[in-house]
Amino acid sequence: MANFPLGLIALVVISILIYFGIAHRALDRLRLTDRAALFWIAAIIVGSFIDVPLGSRITINLGGIIAVGLAIYIWVGAGTAMEKIRSIIAAGVTALALFLAGRFLGAEPEQIFIDPIYIYPLVAGIVGYLAGRSRRGAFFAAVMGVLALDIGQLYYLITTGVRGSVAIGGAGAFDSLVLAGILALLLAEVIGETLERVQGGPQTEGRPEELIRNLREPVPEPARKPVSDDGERGEEDE
């Protein structure tokens, strides 16, 4: 995968949205504060410029690994054990979809109607959402699916003896990690929000009470007139 800056651009845009409080609701559902989210994004951006070589065939990009760490952190905070299991299965499904997409590209991917560099994050984001279902599951599945593709490529090179190297979490894989996670989360947020509005609110059956409170909008208290010392409502002076 050729390197392109869309991943970094997307992270900067998201940082701006978080700073102005636009992404606050989505972060609540991921159980992240604004400050924590900005810290993770800053670490990913800085780490994207740092490559750590591990032998002649493996290079690890620190930013990509931090993005994977964020996905695991979000997965650990998943609401139920079933959601965690489903997220792991979804990651496997996403990795398989990416592998099939790579086979579909063939030896001459430049003949395809779309730039192949966009196919991996698109496939990972869409499949990650469809398989992961929840916001946390979708993000985890998309990011880990891309990571699994890199690890699978490394395994192929080692077992077959084919010459080559793999930049895990680096080069175009970094952008795929970031864009896939963002797309999966965006789909989960937009589609999930739409379904919740149609259903009249978030599904409550089988979900922890604390999670339900975080999903619902705070209900403002109705305004009340001031009460005087004798318990009667005060009246304006004429």
FENMO-V154217 format. One record per backbone hydrogen bond with DSSP energy under -1.0 kcal/mol. CO is the residue of the C=O (numbers start at 0). NH is the residue of the N-H. Records with the same first field share a line. If there is no record, write none. Layout:
CO=NH ; NH
This chain:
0=171
4=8
5=9
6=10
7=11
8=12
9=13
10=14
11=15
12=16
13=17
14=18
15=19
16=21
17=20
22=26
23=27
24=28
25=29
26=31
32=36
33=37
34=38
35=39
36=40
37=41
38=42
39=43
40=44
41=45
42=46
43=47
45=48
46=49 ; 62
49=61
51=59
56=165
57=53
58=167
59=51
60=64
61=65
62=66
63=67
64=68
65=69
66=70
67=71
68=72
69=73
70=74
71=75
72=76
74=77
79=83
80=84
81=85
82=86
83=87
84=88
85=89
86=90
87=91
88=92
89=93
90=94
91=95
92=96
93=97
94=98
95=99
96=100
97=101
98=102
99=103
100=104
101=105
107=110
108=111
114=117
117=121
118=122
119=123
120=124
121=125
122=126
123=127
124=128
125=129
126=130
127=131
128=132
131=133
133=137
134=138
135=139
136=140
137=141
138=142
139=143
140=144
141=145
142=146
143=147
144=148
145=149
146=150
147=151
148=152
149=153
150=154
151=155
152=156
153=157
154=158
155=159
156=160
165=58
166=169
167=60
169=172
171=175
172=176
173=177
174=178
175=179
176=180
177=181
178=182
179=183
180=184
181=185
182=186
183=187
184=188
185=189
186=190
187=191
188=192
189=193
190=194
191=195
192=196
193=197
194=198
195=200
203=206
207=211
208=212
209=213
210=214
211=215
225=233
227=230
231=227
